[in-house]
Amino acid sequence: MTFQPILPLGGLAGWSLLQRTKDAQIDSFSSVPEQERRSEYFLENISKVETAQQLVEDRQLLQVALGAFGLSDDLDNRYFIQKILEGGTTHSDALANQMTDSRYQSLAEAFAFDRSSGPATLEPGFAEKITSLFTERSFEEAVGVQDETLRLSLNAQRELADLASDSMSDNAKWYRVMGSAPLREVFETALGLPSSFGELDIDKQLEVFREKTLQLGGDSEISQFTEQDNVDSLVERYLLMSQLDSGLSMSSAQIAITLLQS
């Protein structure tokens, strides 16, 4: 794939430019022949799939399915993915629910192969939803080749709003954040948490995440991120803190002033 996102700047300045050009860049990205071919194949064939086994046996379909959830590295782990999909998420002992990486839960929930009424693959609009997500994720990966902090920012912007509006308990939402390496990275950096933070007991981590988020924005719950302004504030702080760590573009004094103003 030859597409390269236009990212002349990094940090907060680069983020501002990317936000202004994102829709146009994604449109261009989706028209790249390889990307377009994969999406079209999925759109035409996923409705024929009624079992997890059928999905994993079709490499082209599986490539899009996994790519939509950031799990492309598992393309050759077909047996494992089949078990994840077959188990679903309805029962607490399902394999997806045992994984620390919440992306497997998201994958299993989306396809719903454990549902007695039939999988989500048979539903109108399912193929379009997954291909759209595949395109977004793939674009984010292309951005990440040039600037990982911007990739993580795009991921947080997309995932936080969806997670915040979910009907699960707020503690469950926090555990999803802690189980998502990209989201965890954004929160840990934005909140100034040390690299050793992940070694703490999981319940202690939850307590600290809540406390630090409350101090930062006056609200400790993930549900606050249904408001776009709150998502923007978190992402901007993440980028500024990342700049502070790397010394990119702005002096430490300038970043400190910006943090105080935000």
ABEGO torsion letter per residue (X at the ends): XABBBBBABBEAAAAAAAAAAAAAAAAAAAABAAAAAAAAAAAAAAAABABAAAAAABAAAAAAAAAAAGAAAAAABAAAAAAAAAAEAABAABAAAABABAAAAAAAAAAGAABAAEBAAABBGAAAAAAAAAAAAAAAAAAAAABAAAAAAAAAAAAAAAAAABABBAAAAAAAAAABAAAAAAAAAAAGBBAAAAABBAAAAAAAAAAAAAAAAGBABAAAAABAAAAAAAAAAAAAAAAAAAGBGBBAAAAAAAAAAX
